[in-house]
Amino acid sequence: MNDQQPTVVDVRTPEEFSEGHVVGSVNIPLNEIPERIEELRGLPTPLILCCRSGARSDSAMRYLQQMGLPDVSNGGSWQEVQETLKNR
């Protein structure tokens, strides 16, 4: 991660997101990523993607990189991202 404050994008379902998430994160479910690509392009970078385990966020990261968003990373589970940001 660089020194800029990242934007955390949680790609879980709204139901999962409502059960717990990184404070300040944006919920864009994996299946909505293609139709919300312009919204994602407009978010401050870097983008850190997360989900329950890291699998869905990895898929989202690969897709976004293919679509030309360079400053995107897979943070793994939302709990891991939360812990990392807390320790910055």
N, C-alpha and C positions, 0 to 999 in steps of 0.2 A: 504494500500500500504506500502511496505517496503522502505528502504532508497535507494535501487538501482534504477537507471534510468530505467523505464519500457519501453518495446517495445509496441507501440500501433498498434493493428491490426484492421483495419476498414473492416468489412465484407459486406459493401454495394456494389452495382454494380459499375463498373468503371465510368458510367455516373454520378451517385450520388456523388461519390468520387471527380470527377472533378469539381463539383459545390461548393465544400468546404470540408475541412478535417483538422485534427490535423496536424500541421507541423511536418514532420519527420515520419508520420505514414506509415504503409505498407498496401496496399490494396490487400486483399485476399477475394474475394466474397464468401459468405456462400456456394454456390453450388460448389465451388472449394476446400473447406476445405479438404474433404477426399483425393483427389488426390495430395494435397500439404502438407500432414501431415509431411513429412520429412523436408520440408522447414521450417515449423513451429517449429519442434523440434530443429532446428538449430539456431533459433532466441534467442537473449539474453533475459533472464527472469528477472523479471516477465513479463508476457504478459497481457495487458489490451485490451479487445475486445470492440469495439464500432460499432454502426450503426446509424440509424436515431432515433430510439426510445428506443432501448435496447432489443427488442424482438429477432431479428436475432442474436445479440451478445450473448444472453442468450442461444439460441440453440447451437451456436458454442462452447460456454464455456462448456456446458454439454457434447457435443461430444468429445471435446479435453480432458476433464477430464476422460471420459470413455476410451479414447485411451492412458491414462497414462501420460498426461501432467499435473503435479500437480500445478504449479505456474501460474494459469490462472484465471483471474477474468473478470466479466462483468462490464464495466465502464458505460454502458447505452448509451446515445446519444453521438455523437462525440463532440457536444458543451459542454456537461457536463465534458467530459474527458479533453477537452482543458482548461476549466476553472479550474479544479482541478490541472492540471499540472502547470498552470500559477501561482497558489497560493502556490506552494510548496516552 
